[in-house]
Amino acid sequence: MSTGTAMESAEAVDITELYAAHRLSLVRLAVLLVDDVASAEDVVQDAFAALARRPGAVKDPSKALVYLRVSVVNASRSTLRRRRTARAYSPPHGTPPPTPEDSAVLAEEHREVIVALHGLAPRQREVLVLRYWSNLSETEIASALQISQGTVKSTASRALVALERAMSSGKEQR
């Protein structure tokens, strides 16, 4: 009676012989599943490589072909899933670089905002600059200016109204 029967039967699986005898039929199976010869060959190759890495995966040498077929079917499914995912992906389209006209308009709008900001009361200007250019929270602004959060909120609200009014009147004058 022999010990280590799993090892002996794993040794009995001759991968080279299996490959020579069944590779073509497994590739045909995979081609029918994935509709692509190159992908089918990769699937079959991966199945044989997996069996070679884990020779003990098949305890009974007579079931090695069944193991390979199951591996090919599962790998074909994975290939189709990856393909479906890749086809469904649409890369985000980048925004084209700004044209000289866009840059000029943007520069003019920035200039108008800065001019309107300088027309605000100093505290209003400080609150808006800290909030929208420095991205500080109301708490951080209150701490920086040594005022209460309520004062920050009301000052920001009044400053935005005044800024909008200044920007509107600037456009009407043009």
C-alpha positions as CSV (number, residue, x, y, z in Angstrom):
1,M,0.0,0.0,0.0
2,S,1.4,3.3,-0.9
3,T,1.3,6.6,0.9
4,G,1.0,10.0,-0.7
5,T,-1.5,8.8,-3.3
6,A,-2.4,12.4,-4.2
7,M,1.2,13.0,-5.2
8,E,1.5,9.8,-7.1
9,S,-1.7,10.4,-9.1
10,A,-0.6,14.0,-9.7
11,E,2.6,12.7,-11.1
12,A,0.5,10.4,-13.4
13,V,-1.0,13.4,-15.1
14,D,1.3,14.0,-18.0
15,I,0.7,17.6,-19.1
16,T,2.8,17.3,-22.2
17,E,0.8,14.3,-23.4
18,L,-2.5,16.1,-22.5
19,Y,-1.4,19.2,-24.4
20,A,-0.4,17.2,-27.5
21,A,-3.6,15.2,-27.5
22,H,-6.2,17.8,-26.5
23,R,-4.9,21.3,-27.2
24,L,-6.6,21.6,-30.6
25,S,-10.0,20.5,-29.3
26,L,-9.8,22.9,-26.4
27,V,-8.9,25.7,-28.7
28,R,-11.9,24.9,-30.9
29,L,-14.1,24.9,-27.7
30,A,-12.7,28.3,-26.7
31,V,-13.1,29.8,-30.2
32,L,-16.8,28.9,-30.1
33,L,-17.1,30.7,-26.8
34,V,-15.0,33.8,-27.4
35,D,-15.2,34.2,-31.2
36,D,-11.5,35.0,-31.5
37,V,-8.7,32.6,-32.3
38,A,-6.0,34.6,-30.5
39,S,-8.0,34.9,-27.3
40,A,-9.0,31.2,-27.5
41,E,-5.4,30.2,-27.7
42,D,-4.6,32.4,-24.7
43,V,-7.4,30.9,-22.7
44,V,-6.2,27.3,-23.5
45,Q,-2.6,28.2,-22.7
46,D,-3.6,29.7,-19.4
47,A,-5.6,26.6,-18.5
48,F,-2.6,24.4,-19.2
49,A,-0.3,26.8,-17.3
50,A,-2.7,26.7,-14.3
51,L,-2.6,22.9,-14.3
52,A,1.2,22.9,-14.5
53,R,1.5,25.3,-11.6
54,R,-0.9,23.1,-9.5
55,P,-0.3,19.5,-10.5
56,G,-2.1,18.3,-7.3
57,A,-5.4,20.1,-8.5
58,V,-6.4,16.9,-10.3
59,K,-6.3,13.9,-8.1
60,D,-7.5,11.4,-10.7
61,P,-5.5,11.6,-14.0
62,S,-8.6,10.5,-15.9
63,K,-10.3,13.7,-14.9
64,A,-7.5,16.0,-16.1
65,L,-9.3,16.7,-19.4
66,V,-12.5,17.5,-17.5
67,Y,-10.5,19.9,-15.3
68,L,-9.1,21.6,-18.4
69,R,-12.5,21.9,-20.1
70,V,-13.9,23.6,-17.0
71,S,-10.9,25.9,-16.9
72,V,-11.3,26.8,-20.5
73,V,-15.1,27.5,-20.1
74,N,-14.5,29.7,-17.0
75,A,-11.6,31.6,-18.6
76,S,-13.7,32.2,-21.7
77,R,-16.5,33.6,-19.5
78,S,-13.9,35.9,-17.9
79,T,-12.6,37.0,-21.2
80,L,-16.1,37.9,-22.5
81,R,-16.8,39.8,-19.2
82,R,-13.6,41.8,-19.6
83,R,-14.4,42.4,-23.3
84,R,-17.9,43.6,-22.4
85,T,-16.5,45.9,-19.7
86,A,-13.9,47.3,-22.1
87,R,-16.5,48.0,-24.8
88,A,-18.9,49.7,-22.3
89,Y,-16.1,52.0,-21.1
90,S,-16.1,55.4,-22.9
91,P,-13.1,57.5,-21.9
92,P,-13.9,61.0,-20.8
93,H,-13.3,63.4,-23.6
94,G,-10.9,66.1,-22.7
95,T,-11.8,69.7,-23.0
96,P,-10.0,71.4,-25.9
97,P,-7.4,74.0,-25.0
98,P,-8.8,77.5,-24.8
99,T,-8.6,79.5,-27.9
100,P,-7.0,83.0,-27.8
101,E,-10.5,84.5,-27.8
102,D,-11.5,82.3,-24.8
103,S,-8.4,83.4,-22.9
104,A,-9.1,87.0,-23.7
105,V,-12.7,86.8,-22.5
106,L,-11.7,84.9,-19.4
107,A,-9.0,87.5,-18.7
108,E,-11.5,90.3,-19.1
109,E,-14.0,88.6,-16.8
110,H,-11.3,88.2,-14.2
111,R,-10.3,91.8,-14.5
112,E,-13.9,92.9,-14.0
113,V,-14.3,90.7,-10.9
114,I,-11.1,92.1,-9.4
115,V,-12.2,95.7,-10.2
116,A,-15.6,95.0,-8.6
117,L,-13.9,93.4,-5.5
118,H,-11.8,96.5,-5.0
119,G,-15.1,98.5,-4.9
120,L,-16.3,96.4,-1.8
121,A,-15.7,97.4,1.8
122,P,-12.4,95.9,3.1
123,R,-14.0,93.3,5.4
124,Q,-16.4,92.2,2.6
125,R,-13.4,91.8,0.2
126,E,-11.4,89.9,2.8
127,V,-14.3,87.5,3.5
128,L,-14.9,86.7,-0.2
129,V,-11.2,86.3,-1.0
130,L,-10.7,84.0,2.0
131,R,-13.8,82.0,1.1
132,Y,-13.6,81.7,-2.7
133,W,-10.0,82.1,-3.5
134,S,-8.4,80.5,-0.4
135,N,-11.2,77.9,0.1
136,L,-11.4,78.5,3.8
137,S,-14.4,77.4,5.8
138,E,-16.6,79.9,7.7
139,T,-14.8,78.8,11.0
140,E,-11.4,79.3,9.5
141,I,-12.4,82.7,8.1
142,A,-13.8,83.7,11.5
143,S,-10.6,82.7,13.2
144,A,-8.4,84.5,10.6
145,L,-10.3,87.7,10.8
146,Q,-11.1,87.4,14.5
147,I,-14.9,87.8,14.0
148,S,-17.8,85.5,14.7
149,Q,-19.1,82.9,12.3
150,G,-22.4,84.8,12.1
151,T,-20.5,87.9,11.0
152,V,-18.7,85.9,8.3
153,K,-22.0,84.6,7.0
154,S,-23.8,87.9,6.9
155,T,-20.7,89.7,5.5
156,A,-20.3,87.1,2.7
157,S,-24.0,87.4,1.9
158,R,-23.9,91.2,1.7
159,A,-20.6,91.1,-0.2
160,L,-22.0,88.8,-2.9
161,V,-25.0,91.0,-3.4
162,A,-22.8,94.1,-3.7
163,L,-20.4,92.2,-6.1
164,E,-23.3,91.1,-8.3
165,R,-24.6,94.7,-8.3
166,A,-21.2,96.1,-9.2
167,M,-20.7,93.5,-12.0
168,S,-24.2,94.2,-13.5
169,S,-23.7,98.0,-13.5
170,G,-20.2,97.5,-15.1
171,K,-21.8,95.5,-17.9
172,E,-24.6,98.1,-18.4
173,Q,-22.0,100.9,-18.8
174,R,-20.3,99.1,-21.7
